[in-house]
Amino acid sequence: MNRTCPSCQKEVRDDDLMCPHCSELILDDPQENKAYICPVCGAENPQGVKSCQFCCSILPEIIS
């Protein structure tokens, strides 16, 4: 069974965690698809990470 990527709207497999077309993270809960933008390099990082996965800068803690 397949599902649709929330970013590019293309079809992806159910077990894909990242869209093979646009590299968007695809999580079961749409709230978990929110990304943190690194203030240093501008890269999108998945919710919950402590440091940027691209430039390794420490991300500010976001209080919800």
C-alpha positions as CSV (number, residue, x, y, z in Angstrom):
1,M,0.0,0.0,0.0
2,N,1.2,3.5,-0.7
3,R,0.7,7.0,0.6
4,T,1.2,10.6,-0.6
5,C,4.1,12.8,0.4
6,P,2.8,15.9,2.2
7,S,5.3,18.1,0.5
8,C,5.5,17.1,-3.2
9,Q,2.2,15.1,-3.3
10,K,3.9,12.2,-5.1
11,E,3.3,8.6,-4.2
12,V,5.7,7.0,-1.7
13,R,5.8,3.5,-0.1
14,D,4.2,3.1,3.4
15,D,7.6,2.2,4.9
16,D,9.4,5.2,3.5
17,L,10.5,7.7,6.2
18,M,11.9,10.1,3.6
19,C,10.3,11.0,0.3
20,P,12.5,9.6,-2.5
21,H,11.4,12.5,-4.8
22,C,11.9,15.6,-2.6
23,S,13.7,14.3,0.5
24,E,11.0,15.5,2.9
25,L,10.7,13.6,6.2
26,I,7.5,11.6,6.3
27,L,6.3,10.7,9.7
28,D,3.0,9.0,10.8
29,D,1.8,12.0,12.8
30,P,1.6,15.2,10.7
31,Q,2.6,17.3,13.7
32,E,5.9,15.5,13.7
33,N,6.6,16.7,10.2
34,K,7.4,20.2,11.5
35,A,11.0,21.2,10.9
36,Y,13.3,23.4,12.8
37,I,15.3,25.9,10.8
38,C,18.9,26.3,11.8
39,P,19.7,30.0,12.6
40,V,23.3,29.5,11.3
41,C,23.0,27.7,8.0
42,G,19.2,27.8,7.3
43,A,18.9,24.0,6.9
44,E,15.7,22.3,7.9
45,N,16.1,19.8,10.8
46,P,13.5,17.3,12.1
47,Q,11.7,18.2,15.3
48,G,13.4,17.1,18.5
49,V,17.1,17.2,17.3
50,K,19.5,19.2,19.6
51,S,22.0,20.2,16.9
52,C,21.8,20.9,13.1
53,Q,22.3,17.8,11.1
54,F,24.2,19.8,8.5
55,C,26.4,22.3,10.2
56,C,26.4,20.8,13.7
57,S,25.4,24.1,15.4
58,I,23.4,23.8,18.6
59,L,19.7,24.6,17.9
60,P,17.8,26.8,20.3
61,E,15.3,25.0,22.5
62,I,11.8,25.7,21.4
63,I,9.2,25.8,24.1
64,S,5.7,25.0,22.9
